[in-house]
């Protein structure tokens, strides 16, 4: 997976989290925000060690 694809994936998870929050799906939005945060930390730590 390229850096661009990872950035798109993280952005989509964030947008889905926002849309879920607006529509009242708080569990979905929480899961999406948490997944985006964890995935971002994994990507950033991988970039630092490479």
N, CA and C atoms as a LAMMPS dump frame, in Angstrom:
ITEM: TIMESTEP
0
ITEM: NUMBER OF ATOMS
150
ITEM: BOX BOUNDS ff ff ff
-5.0000000000000000e+02 5.0000000000000000e+02
-5.0000000000000000e+02 5.0000000000000000e+02
-5.0000000000000000e+02 5.0000000000000000e+02
ITEM: ATOMS id mol type element x y z
1 1 1 N 0.848 -1.169 0
2 1 2 C 0 0 0
3 1 3 C 0.894 1.233 0
4 2 1 N 0.651 2.139 -0.92
5 2 2 C 1.463 3.348 -1.016
6 2 3 C 1.042 4.365 0.04
7 3 1 N 1.866 5.379 0.218
8 3 2 C 1.552 6.43 1.182
9 3 3 C 0.255 7.141 0.814
10 4 1 N 0.046 7.368 -0.469
11 4 2 C -1.168 8.046 -0.914
12 4 3 C -2.415 7.23 -0.576
13 5 1 N -2.342 5.918 -0.782
14 5 2 C -3.483 5.053 -0.47
15 5 3 C -3.746 5.023 1.035
16 6 1 N -2.7 5.019 1.835
17 6 2 C -2.875 5.054 3.293
18 6 3 C -3.528 6.354 3.724
19 7 1 N -3.086 7.473 3.141
20 7 2 C -3.674 8.765 3.482
21 7 3 C -5.149 8.819 3.103
22 8 1 N -5.492 8.261 1.957
23 8 2 C -6.9 8.227 1.538
24 8 3 C -7.709 7.365 2.497
25 9 1 N -7.176 6.218 2.891
26 9 2 C -7.875 5.327 3.812
27 9 3 C -8.125 6.008 5.158
28 10 1 N -7.123 6.67 5.686
29 10 2 C -7.268 7.37 6.97
30 10 3 C -8.281 8.506 6.835
31 11 1 N -8.22 9.242 5.735
32 11 2 C -9.182 10.322 5.507
33 11 3 C -10.6 9.807 5.396
34 12 1 N -10.797 8.686 4.701
35 12 2 C -12.131 8.11 4.576
36 12 3 C -12.66 7.632 5.924
37 13 1 N -11.796 7.025 6.735
38 13 2 C -12.235 6.599 8.067
39 13 3 C -12.656 7.802 8.904
40 14 1 N -11.917 8.888 8.795
41 14 2 C -12.245 10.101 9.537
42 14 3 C -13.574 10.684 9.072
43 15 1 N -13.794 10.731 7.753
44 15 2 C -15.041 11.271 7.208
45 15 3 C -16.229 10.398 7.604
46 16 1 N -16.06 9.08 7.542
47 16 2 C -17.134 8.177 7.97
48 16 3 C -17.429 8.376 9.458
49 17 1 N -16.407 8.605 10.249
50 17 2 C -16.611 8.885 11.673
51 17 3 C -17.406 10.153 11.89
52 18 1 N -17.104 11.198 11.137
53 18 2 C -17.852 12.45 11.26
54 18 3 C -19.303 12.257 10.83
55 19 1 N -19.515 11.58 9.695
56 19 2 C -20.882 11.342 9.226
57 19 3 C -21.661 10.464 10.207
58 20 1 N -21.008 9.487 10.785
59 20 2 C -21.657 8.656 11.791
60 20 3 C -22.033 9.449 13.028
61 21 1 N -21.179 10.372 13.428
62 21 2 C -21.47 11.21 14.588
63 21 3 C -22.659 12.12 14.308
64 22 1 N -22.688 12.71 13.12
65 22 2 C -23.787 13.608 12.758
66 22 3 C -25.115 12.856 12.706
67 23 1 N -25.094 11.636 12.19
68 23 2 C -26.336 10.883 12.052
69 23 3 C -26.758 10.183 13.346
70 24 1 N -25.963 10.264 14.39
71 24 2 C -26.336 9.678 15.665
72 24 3 C -25.787 8.284 15.892
73 25 1 N -24.979 7.794 14.991
74 25 2 C -24.369 6.471 15.147
75 25 3 C -23.069 6.621 15.934
76 26 1 N -23.21 6.786 17.236
77 26 2 C -22.054 7.116 18.057
78 26 3 C -21.072 5.949 18.184
79 27 1 N -21.566 4.732 18.154
80 27 2 C -20.67 3.576 18.237
81 27 3 C -19.822 3.478 16.974
82 28 1 N -20.465 3.672 15.819
83 28 2 C -19.736 3.63 14.544
84 28 3 C -18.701 4.74 14.486
85 29 1 N -19.09 5.936 14.885
86 29 2 C -18.15 7.056 14.812
87 29 3 C -16.981 6.848 15.771
88 30 1 N -17.238 6.309 16.948
89 30 2 C -16.161 6.045 17.901
90 30 3 C -15.187 5.014 17.346
91 31 1 N -15.72 3.969 16.752
92 31 2 C -14.863 2.925 16.173
93 31 3 C -14.031 3.491 15.021
94 32 1 N -14.648 4.313 14.163
95 32 2 C -13.922 4.886 13.027
96 32 3 C -12.822 5.835 13.49
97 33 1 N -13.128 6.697 14.474
98 33 2 C -12.107 7.613 14.989
99 33 3 C -10.963 6.838 15.638
100 34 1 N -11.285 5.811 16.408
101 34 2 C -10.247 5.016 17.068
102 34 3 C -9.391 4.276 16.045
103 35 1 N -10.031 3.703 15.025
104 35 2 C -9.288 2.992 13.992
105 35 3 C -8.375 3.943 13.23
106 36 1 N -8.878 5.122 12.901
107 36 2 C -8.054 6.104 12.197
108 36 3 C -6.862 6.526 13.057
109 37 1 N -7.086 6.723 14.35
110 37 2 C -6.001 7.135 15.236
111 37 3 C -4.935 6.047 15.359
112 38 1 N -5.368 4.812 15.537
113 38 2 C -4.415 3.708 15.665
114 38 3 C -3.645 3.512 14.361
115 39 1 N -4.363 3.539 13.247
116 39 2 C -3.722 3.342 11.952
117 39 3 C -2.728 4.459 11.66
118 40 1 N -3.083 5.698 12.02
119 40 2 C -2.167 6.825 11.826
120 40 3 C -0.912 6.644 12.664
121 41 1 N -1.056 6.209 13.911
122 41 2 C 0.117 5.989 14.767
123 41 3 C 1.002 4.876 14.231
124 42 1 N 0.394 3.832 13.695
125 42 2 C 1.182 2.742 13.117
126 42 3 C 1.964 3.245 11.91
127 43 1 N 1.304 4.003 11.035
128 43 2 C 1.962 4.523 9.835
129 43 3 C 3.083 5.482 10.205
130 44 1 N 2.819 6.385 11.154
131 44 2 C 3.852 7.353 11.534
132 44 3 C 5.042 6.68 12.195
133 45 1 N 4.794 5.687 13.052
134 45 2 C 5.925 5.006 13.68
135 45 3 C 6.721 4.202 12.662
136 46 1 N 6.049 3.667 11.666
137 46 2 C 6.747 2.924 10.601
138 46 3 C 7.622 3.894 9.796
139 47 1 N 7.1 5.099 9.507
140 47 2 C 7.865 6.087 8.745
141 47 3 C 9.095 6.552 9.513
142 48 1 N 8.971 6.683 10.838
143 48 2 C 10.09 7.144 11.654
144 48 3 C 11.204 6.094 11.714
145 49 1 N 10.837 4.826 11.709
146 49 2 C 11.84 3.757 11.826
147 49 3 C 12.406 3.325 10.491
148 50 1 N 11.872 3.858 9.402
149 50 2 C 12.378 3.47 8.07
150 50 3 C 13.486 4.384 7.623
